[in-house]
């Protein structure tokens, strides 16, 4: 167990800025990871849709259902024959 802890400490100490920035030295790494994730969500298509295509469609469906519930949109039902 202590062997793994020493390896982890060694890897974490490889990141520069320990004395000046402390724990905040890891912030740029996570910022870049977040940027890459955002780029993937916008540009990478799985099937025919990206994450934001699905998000916009679901949001539009929720707004439409809310308008129906509020009575702003009346559904036209076919007349009985």
mmCIF file as gemmi writes it, N, C-alpha and C atoms, coordinates in Angstrom:
data_model
loop_
_atom_site.group_PDB
_atom_site.id
_atom_site.type_symbol
_atom_site.label_atom_id
_atom_site.label_alt_id
_atom_site.label_comp_id
_atom_site.label_asym_id
_atom_site.label_entity_id
_atom_site.label_seq_id
_atom_site.pdbx_PDB_ins_code
_atom_site.Cartn_x
_atom_site.Cartn_y
_atom_site.Cartn_z
_atom_site.occupancy
_atom_site.B_iso_or_equiv
_atom_site.pdbx_formal_charge
_atom_site.auth_seq_id
_atom_site.auth_asym_id
_atom_site.pdbx_PDB_model_num
ATOM 1 N N . UNK Axp A 1 ? 0.824 -1.191 0 1 0 ? 1 A 1
ATOM 2 C CA . UNK Axp A 1 ? 0 0 0 1 0 ? 1 A 1
ATOM 3 C C . UNK Axp A 1 ? 0.869 1.256 0 1 0 ? 1 A 1
ATOM 4 N N . UNK Axp A 2 ? 1.915 1.251 0.813 1 0 ? 2 A 1
ATOM 5 C CA . UNK Axp A 2 ? 2.772 2.427 0.886 1 0 ? 2 A 1
ATOM 6 C C . UNK Axp A 2 ? 3.549 2.624 -0.407 1 0 ? 2 A 1
ATOM 7 N N . UNK Axp A 3 ? 3.811 1.548 -1.109 1 0 ? 3 A 1
ATOM 8 C CA . UNK Axp A 3 ? 4.519 1.637 -2.378 1 0 ? 3 A 1
ATOM 9 C C . UNK Axp A 3 ? 3.692 2.431 -3.396 1 0 ? 3 A 1
ATOM 10 N N . UNK Axp A 4 ? 2.407 2.163 -3.456 1 0 ? 4 A 1
ATOM 11 C CA . UNK Axp A 4 ? 1.523 2.9 -4.374 1 0 ? 4 A 1
ATOM 12 C C . UNK Axp A 4 ? 1.434 4.362 -3.972 1 0 ? 4 A 1
ATOM 13 N N . UNK Axp A 5 ? 1.391 4.633 -2.675 1 0 ? 5 A 1
ATOM 14 C CA . UNK Axp A 5 ? 1.311 6.01 -2.193 1 0 ? 5 A 1
ATOM 15 C C . UNK Axp A 5 ? 2.564 6.785 -2.597 1 0 ? 5 A 1
ATOM 16 N N . UNK Axp A 6 ? 3.708 6.146 -2.54 1 0 ? 6 A 1
ATOM 17 C CA . UNK Axp A 6 ? 4.954 6.807 -2.942 1 0 ? 6 A 1
ATOM 18 C C . UNK Axp A 6 ? 4.936 7.086 -4.437 1 0 ? 6 A 1
ATOM 19 N N . UNK Axp A 7 ? 4.415 6.152 -5.219 1 0 ? 7 A 1
ATOM 20 C CA . UNK Axp A 7 ? 4.333 6.374 -6.667 1 0 ? 7 A 1
ATOM 21 C C . UNK Axp A 7 ? 3.399 7.538 -6.986 1 0 ? 7 A 1
ATOM 22 N N . UNK Axp A 8 ? 2.278 7.61 -6.284 1 0 ? 8 A 1
ATOM 23 C CA . UNK Axp A 8 ? 1.326 8.692 -6.503 1 0 ? 8 A 1
ATOM 24 C C . UNK Axp A 8 ? 1.944 10.033 -6.125 1 0 ? 8 A 1
ATOM 25 N N . UNK Axp A 9 ? 2.631 10.079 -4.986 1 0 ? 9 A 1
ATOM 26 C CA . UNK Axp A 9 ? 3.299 11.317 -4.58 1 0 ? 9 A 1
ATOM 27 C C . UNK Axp A 9 ? 4.326 11.738 -5.606 1 0 ? 9 A 1
ATOM 28 N N . UNK Axp A 10 ? 5.057 10.769 -6.139 1 0 ? 10 A 1
ATOM 29 C CA . UNK Axp A 10 ? 6.086 11.076 -7.137 1 0 ? 10 A 1
ATOM 30 C C . UNK Axp A 10 ? 5.45 11.691 -8.381 1 0 ? 10 A 1
ATOM 31 N N . UNK Axp A 11 ? 4.356 11.097 -8.851 1 0 ? 11 A 1
ATOM 32 C CA . UNK Axp A 11 ? 3.684 11.607 -10.055 1 0 ? 11 A 1
ATOM 33 C C . UNK Axp A 11 ? 3.116 12.995 -9.802 1 0 ? 11 A 1
ATOM 34 N N . UNK Axp A 12 ? 2.5 13.214 -8.637 1 0 ? 12 A 1
ATOM 35 C CA . UNK Axp A 12 ? 1.927 14.528 -8.326 1 0 ? 12 A 1
ATOM 36 C C . UNK Axp A 12 ? 3.004 15.588 -8.171 1 0 ? 12 A 1
ATOM 37 N N . UNK Axp A 13 ? 4.176 15.199 -7.695 1 0 ? 13 A 1
ATOM 38 C CA . UNK Axp A 13 ? 5.273 16.154 -7.534 1 0 ? 13 A 1
ATOM 39 C C . UNK Axp A 13 ? 5.915 16.526 -8.86 1 0 ? 13 A 1
ATOM 40 N N . UNK Axp A 14 ? 5.626 15.8 -9.922 1 0 ? 14 A 1
ATOM 41 C CA . UNK Axp A 14 ? 6.157 16.152 -11.236 1 0 ? 14 A 1
ATOM 42 C C . UNK Axp A 14 ? 5.5 17.407 -11.798 1 0 ? 14 A 1
ATOM 43 N N . UNK Axp A 15 ? 4.305 17.735 -11.312 1 0 ? 15 A 1
ATOM 44 C CA . UNK Axp A 15 ? 3.601 18.937 -11.785 1 0 ? 15 A 1
ATOM 45 C C . UNK Axp A 15 ? 4.271 20.156 -11.161 1 0 ? 15 A 1
ATOM 46 N N . UNK Axp A 16 ? 4.718 21.105 -11.987 1 0 ? 16 A 1
ATOM 47 C CA . UNK Axp A 16 ? 5.437 22.272 -11.449 1 0 ? 16 A 1
ATOM 48 C C . UNK Axp A 16 ? 4.519 23.242 -10.713 1 0 ? 16 A 1
ATOM 49 N N . UNK Axp A 17 ? 5.125 24.122 -9.909 1 0 ? 17 A 1
ATOM 50 C CA . UNK Axp A 17 ? 4.406 25.195 -9.234 1 0 ? 17 A 1
ATOM 51 C C . UNK Axp A 17 ? 3.928 24.868 -7.841 1 0 ? 17 A 1
ATOM 52 N N . UNK Axp A 18 ? 4.507 23.866 -7.201 1 0 ? 18 A 1
ATOM 53 C CA . UNK Axp A 18 ? 4.031 23.445 -5.888 1 0 ? 18 A 1
ATOM 54 C C . UNK Axp A 18 ? 4.189 24.556 -4.847 1 0 ? 18 A 1
ATOM 55 N N . UNK Axp A 19 ? 5.327 25.217 -4.841 1 0 ? 19 A 1
ATOM 56 C CA . UNK Axp A 19 ? 5.583 26.228 -3.812 1 0 ? 19 A 1
ATOM 57 C C . UNK Axp A 19 ? 4.748 27.485 -4.036 1 0 ? 19 A 1
ATOM 58 N N . UNK Axp A 20 ? 4.61 27.9 -5.28 1 0 ? 20 A 1
ATOM 59 C CA . UNK Axp A 20 ? 3.919 29.151 -5.569 1 0 ? 20 A 1
ATOM 60 C C . UNK Axp A 20 ? 2.404 28.989 -5.601 1 0 ? 20 A 1
ATOM 61 N N . UNK Axp A 21 ? 1.894 27.914 -6.222 1 0 ? 21 A 1
ATOM 62 C CA . UNK Axp A 21 ? 0.453 27.768 -6.426 1 0 ? 21 A 1
ATOM 63 C C . UNK Axp A 21 ? -0.218 26.765 -5.489 1 0 ? 21 A 1
ATOM 64 N N . UNK Axp A 22 ? 0.54 25.871 -4.901 1 0 ? 22 A 1
ATOM 65 C CA . UNK Axp A 22 ? -0.043 24.869 -4.015 1 0 ? 22 A 1
ATOM 66 C C . UNK Axp A 22 ? -0.943 23.92 -4.787 1 0 ? 22 A 1
ATOM 67 N N . UNK Axp A 23 ? -2.108 23.651 -4.241 1 0 ? 23 A 1
ATOM 68 C CA . UNK Axp A 23 ? -3.032 22.713 -4.9 1 0 ? 23 A 1
ATOM 69 C C . UNK Axp A 23 ? -3.618 23.296 -6.177 1 0 ? 23 A 1
ATOM 70 N N . UNK Axp A 24 ? -3.608 24.605 -6.313 1 0 ? 24 A 1
ATOM 71 C CA . UNK Axp A 24 ? -4.189 25.231 -7.499 1 0 ? 24 A 1
ATOM 72 C C . UNK Axp A 24 ? -3.35 24.989 -8.753 1 0 ? 24 A 1
ATOM 73 N N . UNK Axp A 25 ? -2.195 24.37 -8.618 1 0 ? 25 A 1
ATOM 74 C CA . UNK Axp A 25 ? -1.361 24.088 -9.796 1 0 ? 25 A 1
ATOM 75 C C . UNK Axp A 25 ? -2.026 23.079 -10.728 1 0 ? 25 A 1
ATOM 76 N N . UNK Axp A 26 ? -2.995 22.336 -10.23 1 0 ? 26 A 1
ATOM 77 C CA . UNK Axp A 26 ? -3.696 21.361 -11.061 1 0 ? 26 A 1
ATOM 78 C C . UNK Axp A 26 ? -4.855 21.988 -11.824 1 0 ? 26 A 1
ATOM 79 N N . UNK Axp A 27 ? -5.22 23.211 -11.496 1 0 ? 27 A 1
ATOM 80 C CA . UNK Axp A 27 ? -6.362 23.875 -12.121 1 0 ? 27 A 1
ATOM 81 C C . UNK Axp A 27 ? -6.251 23.97 -13.643 1 0 ? 27 A 1
ATOM 82 N N . UNK Axp A 28 ? -5.12 24.355 -14.219 1 0 ? 28 A 1
ATOM 83 C CA . UNK Axp A 28 ? -5.042 24.411 -15.685 1 0 ? 28 A 1
ATOM 84 C C . UNK Axp A 28 ? -5.268 23.053 -16.353 1 0 ? 28 A 1
ATOM 85 N N . UNK Axp A 29 ? -4.842 21.987 -15.703 1 0 ? 29 A 1
ATOM 86 C CA . UNK Axp A 29 ? -5.04 20.649 -16.269 1 0 ? 29 A 1
ATOM 87 C C . UNK Axp A 29 ? -6.53 20.348 -16.375 1 0 ? 29 A 1
ATOM 88 N N . UNK Axp A 30 ? -7.278 20.606 -15.295 1 0 ? 30 A 1
ATOM 89 C CA . UNK Axp A 30 ? -8.709 20.339 -15.309 1 0 ? 30 A 1
ATOM 90 C C . UNK Axp A 30 ? -9.453 21.293 -16.233 1 0 ? 30 A 1
ATOM 91 N N . UNK Axp A 31 ? -8.953 22.522 -16.362 1 0 ? 31 A 1
ATOM 92 C CA . UNK Axp A 31 ? -9.549 23.479 -17.296 1 0 ? 31 A 1
ATOM 93 C C . UNK Axp A 31 ? -9.432 22.951 -18.723 1 0 ? 31 A 1
ATOM 94 N N . UNK Axp A 32 ? -8.271 22.425 -19.072 1 0 ? 32 A 1
ATOM 95 C CA . UNK Axp A 32 ? -8.067 21.873 -20.415 1 0 ? 32 A 1
ATOM 96 C C . UNK Axp A 32 ? -8.923 20.629 -20.633 1 0 ? 32 A 1
ATOM 97 N N . UNK Axp A 33 ? -9.044 19.787 -19.632 1 0 ? 33 A 1
ATOM 98 C CA . UNK Axp A 33 ? -9.895 18.599 -19.751 1 0 ? 33 A 1
ATOM 99 C C . UNK Axp A 33 ? -11.341 19.018 -20.001 1 0 ? 33 A 1
ATOM 100 N N . UNK Axp A 34 ? -11.805 20.047 -19.291 1 0 ? 34 A 1
ATOM 101 C CA . UNK Axp A 34 ? -13.166 20.551 -19.495 1 0 ? 34 A 1
ATOM 102 C C . UNK Axp A 34 ? -13.36 21.113 -20.893 1 0 ? 34 A 1
ATOM 103 N N . UNK Axp A 35 ? -12.353 21.811 -21.409 1 0 ? 35 A 1
ATOM 104 C CA . UNK Axp A 35 ? -12.442 22.348 -22.76 1 0 ? 35 A 1
ATOM 105 C C . UNK Axp A 35 ? -12.519 21.251 -23.804 1 0 ? 35 A 1
ATOM 106 N N . UNK Axp A 36 ? -11.733 20.208 -23.614 1 0 ? 36 A 1
ATOM 107 C CA . UNK Axp A 36 ? -11.765 19.076 -24.551 1 0 ? 36 A 1
ATOM 108 C C . UNK Axp A 36 ? -13.124 18.387 -24.496 1 0 ? 36 A 1
ATOM 109 N N . UNK Axp A 37 ? -13.673 18.206 -23.299 1 0 ? 37 A 1
ATOM 110 C CA . UNK Axp A 37 ? -14.993 17.575 -23.174 1 0 ? 37 A 1
ATOM 111 C C . UNK Axp A 37 ? -16.055 18.409 -23.88 1 0 ? 37 A 1
ATOM 112 N N . UNK Axp A 38 ? -15.993 19.719 -23.718 1 0 ? 38 A 1
ATOM 113 C CA . UNK Axp A 38 ? -16.969 20.613 -24.358 1 0 ? 38 A 1
ATOM 114 C C . UNK Axp A 38 ? -16.847 20.517 -25.88 1 0 ? 38 A 1
ATOM 115 N N . UNK Axp A 39 ? -15.628 20.497 -26.393 1 0 ? 39 A 1
ATOM 116 C CA . UNK Axp A 39 ? -15.42 20.388 -27.828 1 0 ? 39 A 1
ATOM 117 C C . UNK Axp A 39 ? -15.998 19.083 -28.356 1 0 ? 39 A 1
ATOM 118 N N . UNK Axp A 40 ? -15.773 17.993 -27.628 1 0 ? 40 A 1
ATOM 119 C CA . UNK Axp A 40 ? -16.302 16.693 -28.031 1 0 ? 40 A 1
ATOM 120 C C . UNK Axp A 40 ? -17.824 16.722 -28.045 1 0 ? 40 A 1
ATOM 121 N N . UNK Axp A 41 ? -18.435 17.338 -27.03 1 0 ? 41 A 1
ATOM 122 C CA . UNK Axp A 41 ? -19.894 17.388 -26.955 1 0 ? 41 A 1
ATOM 123 C C . UNK Axp A 41 ? -20.488 18.192 -28.108 1 0 ? 41 A 1
ATOM 124 N N . UNK Axp A 42 ? -19.768 19.182 -28.6 1 0 ? 42 A 1
ATOM 125 C CA . UNK Axp A 42 ? -20.275 20.022 -29.677 1 0 ? 42 A 1
ATOM 126 C C . UNK Axp A 42 ? -20.016 19.395 -31.038 1 0 ? 42 A 1
ATOM 127 N N . UNK Axp A 43 ? -18.848 18.833 -31.246 1 0 ? 43 A 1
ATOM 128 C CA . UNK Axp A 43 ? -18.427 18.453 -32.597 1 0 ? 43 A 1
ATOM 129 C C . UNK Axp A 43 ? -18.463 16.974 -32.931 1 0 ? 43 A 1
ATOM 130 N N . UNK Axp A 44 ? -18.426 16.09 -31.967 1 0 ? 44 A 1
ATOM 131 C CA . UNK Axp A 44 ? -18.36 14.666 -32.267 1 0 ? 44 A 1
ATOM 132 C C . UNK Axp A 44 ? -19.771 14.111 -32.392 1 0 ? 44 A 1
ATOM 133 N N . UNK Axp A 45 ? -20.034 13.518 -33.533 1 0 ? 45 A 1
ATOM 134 C CA . UNK Axp A 45 ? -21.358 12.953 -33.788 1 0 ? 45 A 1
ATOM 135 C C . UNK Axp A 45 ? -21.353 11.471 -33.458 1 0 ? 45 A 1
ATOM 136 N N . UNK Axp A 46 ? -22.341 11.046 -32.692 1 0 ? 46 A 1
ATOM 137 C CA . UNK Axp A 46 ? -22.562 9.636 -32.428 1 0 ? 46 A 1
ATOM 138 C C . UNK Axp A 46 ? -23.859 9.302 -33.15 1 0 ? 46 A 1
ATOM 139 N N . UNK Axp A 47 ? -23.759 8.488 -34.169 1 0 ? 47 A 1
ATOM 140 C CA . UNK Axp A 47 ? -24.913 8.293 -35.034 1 0 ? 47 A 1
ATOM 141 C C . UNK Axp A 47 ? -25.062 9.537 -35.89 1 0 ? 47 A 1
ATOM 142 N N . UNK Axp A 48 ? -26.205 10.185 -35.79 1 0 ? 48 A 1
ATOM 143 C CA . UNK Axp A 48 ? -26.44 11.407 -36.563 1 0 ? 48 A 1
ATOM 144 C C . UNK Axp A 48 ? -26.569 12.631 -35.669 1 0 ? 48 A 1
ATOM 145 N N . UNK Axp A 49 ? -26.342 12.479 -34.362 1 0 ? 49 A 1
ATOM 146 C CA . UNK Axp A 49 ? -26.582 13.593 -33.445 1 0 ? 49 A 1
ATOM 147 C C . UNK Axp A 49 ? -25.386 13.856 -32.545 1 0 ? 49 A 1
ATOM 148 N N . UNK Axp A 50 ? -25.235 15.122 -32.175 1 0 ? 50 A 1
ATOM 149 C CA . UNK Axp A 50 ? -24.278 15.487 -31.138 1 0 ? 50 A 1
ATOM 150 C C . UNK Axp A 50 ? -25.042 15.631 -29.83 1 0 ? 50 A 1
ATOM 151 N N . UNK Axp A 51 ? -24.319 15.841 -28.755 1 0 ? 51 A 1
ATOM 152 C CA . UNK Axp A 51 ? -24.955 16.028 -27.453 1 0 ? 51 A 1
ATOM 153 C C . UNK Axp A 51 ? -25.895 17.224 -27.48 1 0 ? 51 A 1
ATOM 154 N N . UNK Axp A 52 ? -25.469 18.327 -28.104 1 0 ? 52 A 1
ATOM 155 C CA . UNK Axp A 52 ? -26.3 19.529 -28.1 1 0 ? 52 A 1
ATOM 156 C C . UNK Axp A 52 ? -27.529 19.393 -28.99 1 0 ? 52 A 1
ATOM 157 N N . UNK Axp A 53 ? -27.451 18.577 -30.042 1 0 ? 53 A 1
ATOM 158 C CA . UNK Axp A 53 ? -28.656 18.313 -30.842 1 0 ? 53 A 1
ATOM 159 C C . UNK Axp A 53 ? -29.721 17.658 -29.974 1 0 ? 53 A 1
ATOM 160 N N . UNK Axp A 54 ? -29.308 16.668 -29.199 1 0 ? 54 A 1
ATOM 161 C CA . UNK Axp A 54 ? -30.242 15.968 -28.314 1 0 ? 54 A 1
ATOM 162 C C . UNK Axp A 54 ? -30.773 16.926 -27.257 1 0 ? 54 A 1
ATOM 163 N N . UNK Axp A 55 ? -29.888 17.754 -26.686 1 0 ? 55 A 1
ATOM 164 C CA . UNK Axp A 55 ? -30.289 18.71 -25.648 1 0 ? 55 A 1
ATOM 165 C C . UNK Axp A 55 ? -31.341 19.679 -26.178 1 0 ? 55 A 1
ATOM 166 N N . UNK Axp A 56 ? -31.087 20.251 -27.367 1 0 ? 56 A 1
ATOM 167 C CA . UNK Axp A 56 ? -32.044 21.214 -27.939 1 0 ? 56 A 1
ATOM 168 C C . UNK Axp A 56 ? -33.382 20.549 -28.241 1 0 ? 56 A 1
ATOM 169 N N . UNK Axp A 57 ? -33.351 19.332 -28.767 1 0 ? 57 A 1
ATOM 170 C CA . UNK Axp A 57 ? -34.593 18.634 -29.079 1 0 ? 57 A 1
ATOM 171 C C . UNK Axp A 57 ? -35.394 18.347 -27.818 1 0 ? 57 A 1
ATOM 172 N N . UNK Axp A 58 ? -34.73 17.852 -26.785 1 0 ? 58 A 1
ATOM 173 C CA . UNK Axp A 58 ? -35.433 17.553 -25.525 1 0 ? 58 A 1
ATOM 174 C C . UNK Axp A 58 ? -35.993 18.824 -24.897 1 0 ? 58 A 1
ATOM 175 N N . UNK Axp A 59 ? -35.225 19.922 -24.928 1 0 ? 59 A 1
ATOM 176 C CA . UNK Axp A 59 ? -35.711 21.184 -24.364 1 0 ? 59 A 1
ATOM 177 C C . UNK Axp A 59 ? -36.944 21.673 -25.115 1 0 ? 59 A 1
ATOM 178 N N . UNK Axp A 60 ? -36.917 21.544 -26.435 1 0 ? 60 A 1
ATOM 179 C CA . UNK Axp A 60 ? -38.058 21.962 -27.241 1 0 ? 60 A 1
ATOM 180 C C . UNK Axp A 60 ? -39.284 21.102 -26.93 1 0 ? 60 A 1
ATOM 181 N N . UNK Axp A 61 ? -39.076 19.799 -26.773 1 0 ? 61 A 1
ATOM 182 C CA . UNK Axp A 61 ? -40.195 18.92 -26.424 1 0 ? 61 A 1
ATOM 183 C C . UNK Axp A 61 ? -40.775 19.275 -25.064 1 0 ? 61 A 1
ATOM 184 N N . UNK Axp A 62 ? -39.922 19.572 -24.085 1 0 ? 62 A 1
ATOM 185 C CA . UNK Axp A 62 ? -40.412 19.95 -22.754 1 0 ? 62 A 1
ATOM 186 C C . UNK Axp A 62 ? -41.201 21.252 -22.804 1 0 ? 62 A 1
ATOM 187 N N . UNK Axp A 63 ? -40.724 22.24 -23.575 1 0 ? 63 A 1
ATOM 188 C CA . UNK Axp A 63 ? -41.441 23.512 -23.701 1 0 ? 63 A 1
ATOM 189 C C . UNK Axp A 63 ? -42.808 23.301 -24.353 1 0 ? 63 A 1
ATOM 190 N N . UNK Axp A 64 ? -42.863 22.458 -25.372 1 0 ? 64 A 1
ATOM 191 C CA . UNK Axp A 64 ? -44.119 22.174 -26.049 1 0 ? 64 A 1
ATOM 192 C C . UNK Axp A 64 ? -45.108 21.494 -25.103 1 0 ? 64 A 1
ATOM 193 N N . UNK Axp A 65 ? -44.634 20.513 -24.343 1 0 ? 65 A 1
ATOM 194 C CA . UNK Axp A 65 ? -45.501 19.832 -23.37 1 0 ? 65 A 1
ATOM 195 C C . UNK Axp A 65 ? -45.989 20.801 -22.297 1 0 ? 65 A 1
ATOM 196 N N . UNK Axp A 66 ? -45.132 21.735 -21.881 1 0 ? 66 A 1
ATOM 197 C CA . UNK Axp A 66 ? -45.533 22.717 -20.872 1 0 ? 66 A 1
ATOM 198 C C . UNK Axp A 66 ? -46.604 23.65 -21.427 1 0 ? 66 A 1
ATOM 199 N N . UNK Axp A 67 ? -46.458 24.048 -22.686 1 0 ? 67 A 1
ATOM 200 C CA . UNK Axp A 67 ? -47.477 24.908 -23.303 1 0 ? 67 A 1
ATOM 201 C C . UNK Axp A 67 ? -48.816 24.188 -23.41 1 0 ? 67 A 1
ATOM 202 N N . UNK Axp A 68 ? -48.777 22.907 -23.724 1 0 ? 68 A 1
ATOM 203 C CA . UNK Axp A 68 ? -50.013 22.117 -23.778 1 0 ? 68 A 1
ATOM 204 C C . UNK Axp A 68 ? -50.642 22.058 -22.389 1 0 ? 68 A 1
ATOM 205 N N . UNK Axp A 69 ? -49.818 21.824 -21.362 1 0 ? 69 A 1
ATOM 206 C CA . UNK Axp A 69 ? -50.327 21.733 -19.993 1 0 ? 69 A 1
ATOM 207 C C . UNK Axp A 69 ? -50.901 23.064 -19.527 1 0 ? 69 A 1
ATOM 208 N N . UNK Axp A 70 ? -50.309 24.169 -19.971 1 0 ? 70 A 1
ATOM 209 C CA . UNK Axp A 70 ? -50.803 25.49 -19.577 1 0 ? 70 A 1
ATOM 210 C C . UNK Axp A 70 ? -52.026 25.921 -20.383 1 0 ? 70 A 1
ATOM 211 N N . UNK Axp A 71 ? -52.346 25.188 -21.411 1 0 ? 71 A 1
ATOM 212 C CA . UNK Axp A 71 ? -53.513 25.52 -22.222 1 0 ? 71 A 1
ATOM 213 C C . UNK Axp A 71 ? -53.229 26.541 -23.301 1 0 ? 71 A 1
ATOM 214 N N . UNK Axp A 72 ? -51.981 26.838 -23.567 1 0 ? 72 A 1
ATOM 215 C CA . UNK Axp A 72 ? -51.642 27.801 -24.611 1 0 ? 72 A 1
ATOM 216 C C . UNK Axp A 72 ? -51.772 27.209 -26.003 1 0 ? 72 A 1
ATOM 217 N N . UNK Axp A 73 ? -51.666 25.888 -26.084 1 0 ? 73 A 1
ATOM 218 C CA . UNK Axp A 73 ? -51.808 25.196 -27.36 1 0 ? 73 A 1
ATOM 219 C C . UNK Axp A 73 ? -52.928 24.172 -27.216 1 0 ? 73 A 1
ATOM 220 N N . UNK Axp A 74 ? -53.884 24.245 -28.121 1 0 ? 74 A 1
ATOM 221 C CA . UNK Axp A 74 ? -54.989 23.283 -28.096 1 0 ? 74 A 1
ATOM 222 C C . UNK Axp A 74 ? -54.738 22.24 -29.16 1 0 ? 74 A 1
ATOM 223 N N . UNK Axp A 75 ? -54.796 21.01 -28.778 1 0 ? 75 A 1
ATOM 224 C CA . UNK Axp A 75 ? -54.613 19.918 -29.724 1 0 ? 75 A 1
ATOM 225 C C . UNK Axp A 75 ? -55.917 19.73 -30.511 1 0 ? 75 A 1
ATOM 226 N N . UNK Axp A 76 ? -55.805 19.688 -31.805 1 0 ? 76 A 1
ATOM 227 C CA . UNK Axp A 76 ? -56.987 19.482 -32.665 1 0 ? 76 A 1
ATOM 228 C C . UNK Axp A 76 ? -57.229 17.997 -32.802 1 0 ? 76 A 1
ATOM 229 N N . UNK Axp A 77 ? -58.326 17.552 -32.19 1 0 ? 77 A 1
ATOM 230 C CA . UNK Axp A 77 ? -58.668 16.136 -32.296 1 0 ? 77 A 1
ATOM 231 C C . UNK Axp A 77 ? -59.623 15.985 -33.478 1 0 ? 77 A 1
ATOM 232 N N . UNK Axp A 78 ? -59.477 14.914 -34.225 1 0 ? 78 A 1
ATOM 233 C CA . UNK Axp A 78 ? -60.38 14.725 -35.383 1 0 ? 78 A 1
ATOM 234 C C . UNK Axp A 78 ? -61.83 14.536 -34.927 1 0 ? 78 A 1
ATOM 235 N N . UNK Axp A 79 ? -62.737 15.089 -35.72 1 0 ? 79 A 1
ATOM 236 C CA . UNK Axp A 79 ? -64.158 14.986 -35.388 1 0 ? 79 A 1
ATOM 237 C C . UNK Axp A 79 ? -64.642 13.552 -35.569 1 0 ? 79 A 1
ATOM 238 N N . UNK Axp A 80 ? -65.572 13.156 -34.707 1 0 ? 80 A 1
ATOM 239 C CA . UNK Axp A 80 ? -66.129 11.8 -34.795 1 0 ? 80 A 1
ATOM 240 C C . UNK Axp A 80 ? -67.003 11.688 -36.03 1 0 ? 80 A 1
ATOM 241 N N . UNK Axp A 81 ? -66.903 10.577 -36.732 1 0 ? 81 A 1
ATOM 242 C CA . UNK Axp A 81 ? -67.687 10.39 -37.958 1 0 ? 81 A 1
ATOM 243 C C . UNK Axp A 81 ? -68.87 9.514 -37.705 1 0 ? 81 A 1
